């Protein structure tokens, strides 16, 4: 973007049934800087929409939509509408006030100039980056779950699919420990490193590009006392066995990115691999699961 010139933005959107919501949210997330979804109470359909630069990430968007159609069995048309850049940024700031999550956490945008007024553990993020901003029900659920198991004081922590790094940073701040964070997207790794520096936890976060448990470094650092995986229901089910063998005895897994209708299949997949369900947290249509491997953590 050159000085004095604002990049052109557009809104892309689809209308889908709930069964296809997860797949199409992931598809738009591949190409958009922010993604939201809204339910039509009258019809039960969901509108998924995202903001992107005009002409940017078109191959990723096309591939994502094709994959979403194949996975969900639902093919829908994509709509595009121009979006004024200045107006969108102003709306993003207006819709991102300071958020209090649980009893311990606060999330603030960089646009808020006043100093925090609470004694909560405050995480600062760019309001222009919607993913992992604390507004999404799955992120809020994970932070509440983290708060509920904080008394265990986990030592070795992994955030699998870190996104903005918000969960990794929360754990690093809460426990004053090193946290390992990975993501399959290069931009997520860059954003996490930037956010870690912004929140002064850079030395405690080790962040790298990795395809989940397939990465040798992720496996080599096991076993973990705490694993976050705020991703999608299907990959969570597929990775259940790998998670169970890399979780330390007594270790905890906090899983999210799934709708209430998908929770049972995720739970069953992990119960079959020897984990136990300790609890669940609902935030709107999203569910966060707290699972534990039997045994006791080493002191």
C-alpha positions, 0 to 999 in steps of 0.5 A: 500500500502506498502512502495516501492510498487505501487498498481496495477491499471486498466482502465475499459471502455464502449462505449455507446450512449448519452442516456446511458452516465449518467447512465454508468458514475454513474456506473463507479464512484461507483468503480473508483477513476477517471472517464472521457468520450470522444465523437467519433465525427464520430459515436456520441458514448461516451466512458466512462472510469475509473481508479481503483485498480485491484480487488477493488470495484468489487461488486459495479462495477457489481451492478452499471453496472447492474443498468445502463443497466436497467435504460438506456436499453443499455447493453454493454461489459466492457473492462479492460486494465492494467494501470501503476500506476506511469504513470497514476499519472504523467498524472493526475498531468500534466492534472490538472494545475491551473484552473480559473473559472469565475471571482472569483475562482481558483482551484489548485492541491496539486502537484503545489508547487508555490504560487498562483499568482492571487487574486482569491478565491483559492480552493486546491484539490488532483489531484489524485481525479478526481471527483469534481476537477473543471475540470468537466463541471457540477462543473465549471457550479455550481461555475459560477452559485454561482458567479452570485448569490453571491450578495444575500448573502444566510445565510443557505446553503446546498450542497446535494451530495457534492462529494469532497466538492468543492461547499460547500467549495467555498460557505463557503469561499465566504460568510464566513458562515457555510455550511451543506454538505451531501453525500450518499457515505462514502468515499465522506464524508471522502474526503470532511472533508479532503479537508475542513481541507486542505482549512482551512474551517473545522469549517465552514463545517458540513459534514455527511453521508445522503441519500438526503432529506430522512435524518431527519437532512437535513429536520430539518435544512430547510428552506435553502437560497441556495441548491446545487445539482450536481448529476444526472438528474433522481434524480433531477426530483424525488426530485423536490417537496422535494426541493421546500418545503425546499427552503426558499422564495426567495431561490436559487437552483443550479442544475447540473449533467445533459446533455443539452438533459436532461435539459428540463425535469429537468426544467419542474419538478421544474416549476410544483413544483412552482420554477422559472428558472432564468438562465442556464450555459453551459459547454461543454455538461453539463448544470447547472440550476439556479432556485428560489422560489418566494418571498424575502429572510429574511435579 
